[in-house]
Amino acid sequence: MADLVLFGTEGCHLCEDAEGLLLRTGLSFEKQDIMAGEQWQQRYAIRIPVLLHPPSGSELGWPFDEEGIRDFLVQTGIKFGSEISR
């Protein structure tokens, strides 16, 4: 599993915004459509987009910007700009 997972779904403009922001930061991440699993639908349906750090269980909910992502990475122990597995 990747170090970061972006939960979203098709047709969610906020999810597209979050993905674009993550791509601009150069971070590697895995995208997960919440419609692919009932547990994800129940957990994230009204919260997407959500960035998850699976090893710690830490979540960053929308809205977030580059500074918010940096703070989140510091909290989870990932150095901003480091190579993150996809």
For each residue, the residues with C-beta under 8 A, 3 or more apart:
1: 5 30 54
2: 5 28 29 30 54 84 85 86
3: 28 29 53 54 55 78 84 85
4: 22 27 28 29 30 51 52 53 78 84
5: 1 2 29 30 31 32 51 52 54
6: 15 18 19 22 29 30 31 32 49 50 51 52
7: 32 34 40 44 48 49 50 51 52
8: 12 14 15 16 18 19 31 32 33 34 48 49 50
9: 12 15 33 34 35 48
10: 33 35
11:
12: 8 9 15 16 48 49
13: 16 17
14: 8 17 18 48 49 62 63
15: 6 8 9 12 18 19 48 49
16: 8 12 13 19 20
17: 13 14 20 21 49
18: 6 8 14 15 21 22 49 51 62 64
19: 6 8 15 16 22 23 31 49
20: 16 17 23 24
21: 17 18 24 25 64 65 66 69
22: 4 6 18 19 25 27 29 51 69
23: 19 20 26
24: 20 21 66
25: 21 22 66 69 80
26: 23 81
27: 4 22 69 84
28: 2 3 4 83 84 85 86
29: 2 3 4 5 6 22 51 84 86
30: 1 2 4 5 6 86
31: 5 6 8 19
32: 5 6 7 8 36 40
33: 8 9 10 36
34: 7 8 9 37 40 41 43 44 45 48
35: 9 10 40 41
36: 32 33 40
37: 34 40 41
38: 41 42
39: 42 43
40: 7 32 34 35 36 37 43 44
41: 34 35 37 38 44 45
42: 38 39 45
43: 34 39 40 47
44: 7 34 40 41 47 48 50
45: 34 41 42 48
46:
47: 43 44 50 61 62
48: 7 8 9 12 14 15 34 44 45 62
49: 6 7 8 12 14 15 17 18 19 62
50: 6 7 8 44 47 59 60 61 62
51: 4 5 6 7 18 22 29 59 60 64 69 72
52: 4 5 6 7 57 58 59 60
53: 3 4 56 57 58 59 72 76 78
54: 1 2 3 5 57
55: 3 76
56: 53 76 77
57: 52 53 54
58: 52 53 72 75 76
59: 50 51 52 53
60: 50 51 52 64 68 69 72
61: 47 50 64
62: 14 18 47 48 49 50
63: 14 68
64: 18 21 51 60 61 68 69 72
65: 21 68 69
66: 21 24 25 69 70
67: 70 71
68: 60 63 64 65 71 72
69: 21 22 25 27 51 60 64 65 66 72 73 80
70: 66 67 73 74 80
71: 67 68 74 75
72: 51 53 58 60 64 68 69 75 76
73: 69 70 76 78 79 80
74: 70 71 77 78 80
75: 58 71 72
76: 53 55 56 58 72 73
77: 56 74
78: 3 4 53 73 74 82 84
79: 73 82
80: 25 69 70 73 74
81: 26
82: 78 79
83: 28
84: 2 3 4 27 28 29 78
85: 2 3 28
86: 2 28 29 30
